[in-house]
Amino acid sequence: MKRIRNNDQEPQNKNETACSSYELALVPRDHIHIPLTHHQIMANLRLISELSSVNKSSEPTPIFRLNDVIPNILSFCDGSTLARAACVCTEWRDLCNRNELWENLCRQTFGVSAQQLTPSPDPVKELYVLSHLHLRATWSSALQSSMPIRAVPNVIPLGNMMMMMRPLL
């Protein structure tokens, strides 16, 4: 954090604005400036110091166990948000491709369980994606960008298979 200005000081560079008795929290590379009062800054610093001093053992503090939190958050997302989240990284792609998420989404969207909609060998996500035209492009581009390209004999790439299935839908 860096102090911007008091009433009697000029801004230190052209990107700074007058904030009277405010300070700015600077995000790396100065992309976003969030005005904070001195009281807010001190409260944040106290919270950080309390969190860092609570658990000095080698085990991480429970607040930082995001792998337990992310699947719970994803369970509240709609289909297009899940498809976009799958593009973030391979770990998120694996989390977003879990059948439990898509079964829950099918139950909410169609009002029936996934077992009533598809035979058991078919993944539930494919049913949902194939039933929503606007998800097809997002899902196939996510798969193409996140999967390494390998030459496998006698195998049709997923993108080509989706194009061949389009007349059926």
Buried (B, 14 or more C-beta within 10 A) or exposed (E): EEEBBEEEEEEEEEEBEEBEEBBBBBEEEEEEBEEBEEEBBEEEEEEEEEEEEEEEEEEEEEEEEEEEEBBEEBEEBEBEEBBBBBBEEEEBBEBBBBEEBBBBBBBEBBEEEBEEBBEEEEBBBEBBBBBBEEBBEBBBEBBEEBEEEEEEEEEEBEEEEBEEEEEEE
